[in-house]
């Protein structure tokens, strides 16, 4: 876990279940320096989310730190590793 502030941008996919899994994991774990943003129609023009899209129709997470984002994450195990690794 990083001591730096991090942003997690969640992009909904075609299946709500994987999006729910991502949200359930983040809500159930302790990451005090993590800001979570779920992309919606209302906030889609914000700089942090505007260029981020779901990959292959899957719920996709982008973990960002110091204005740089890692590669898109589409599997819950990969998100867990990125946050807790």
VENZISUL-V374125 format. One record per residue. N is the residue number from 1. RES is the residue in three letters. PSI is psi as a letter, one per 40 degrees, with the letter a starting at -180 (* if undefined). NEAR is the number of other ideal C-beta (glycine too) atoms within 10 Angstrom. Layout:
n res psi near
N RES PSI NEAR
N RES PSI NEAR
//
This chain:
n res psi near
1 UNK h 13
2 UNK i 12
3 UNK e 7
4 UNK i 8
5 UNK h 12
6 UNK i 20
7 UNK h 18
8 UNK h 21
9 UNK h 21
10 UNK h 22
11 UNK h 22
12 UNK i 17
13 UNK a 19
14 UNK d 11
15 UNK h 12
16 UNK d 10
17 UNK d 8
18 UNK d 20
19 UNK d 20
20 UNK d 12
21 UNK d 15
22 UNK d 25
23 UNK d 14
24 UNK d 11
25 UNK d 16
26 UNK d 17
27 UNK d 8
28 UNK e 7
29 UNK i 13
30 UNK h 8
31 UNK g 14
32 UNK e 7
33 UNK e 12
34 UNK h 17
35 UNK h 12
36 UNK h 15
37 UNK h 17
38 UNK h 15
39 UNK h 20
40 UNK i 10
41 UNK d 6
42 UNK d 7
43 UNK e 12
44 UNK e 11
45 UNK e 8
46 UNK i 12
47 UNK d 7
48 UNK d 16
49 UNK e 19
50 UNK d 11
51 UNK e 9
52 UNK h 19
53 UNK i 12
54 UNK i 18
55 UNK h 14
56 UNK f 9
57 UNK e 11
58 UNK i 18
59 UNK h 26
60 UNK h 23
61 UNK h 27
62 UNK h 21
63 UNK h 20
64 UNK i 17
65 UNK h 14
66 UNK f 9
67 UNK f 8
68 UNK h 7
69 UNK i 17
70 UNK i 13
71 UNK i 10
72 UNK i 18
73 UNK h 23
74 UNK e 19
75 UNK h 14
76 UNK d 15
77 UNK d 9
78 UNK d 16
79 UNK d 22
80 UNK d 15
81 UNK d 11
82 UNK d 15
83 UNK d 20
84 UNK e 11
85 UNK * 7
//
